[in-house]
């Protein structure tokens, strides 16, 4: 993804609310299916990770989602991950 596209997606992502929340159970198959369905319909999805997580946990979650769902991470800010599926 080029920088200009990423910039536009970040700007668009600021106005949307997280529609998926990852809790203490982590990424379950049901949650992964829900994320896949929302990415298919919305293309841009904001995910909130609940609880106290460190940077490595956020990176691990984003890597799992991008590899399993064939999507791209636009931005990781705090406990929020912005995903895009073209």
Secondary structure, DSSP 8 states (H G I E B T S, - for coil): --HHHHHHHHHHHTTS---EEE-TT-S-HHHHHHHHHHHHHHSEEEEEE-S---HHHHHHHHHHHHHHHT-EEEEEETTEEEEE--
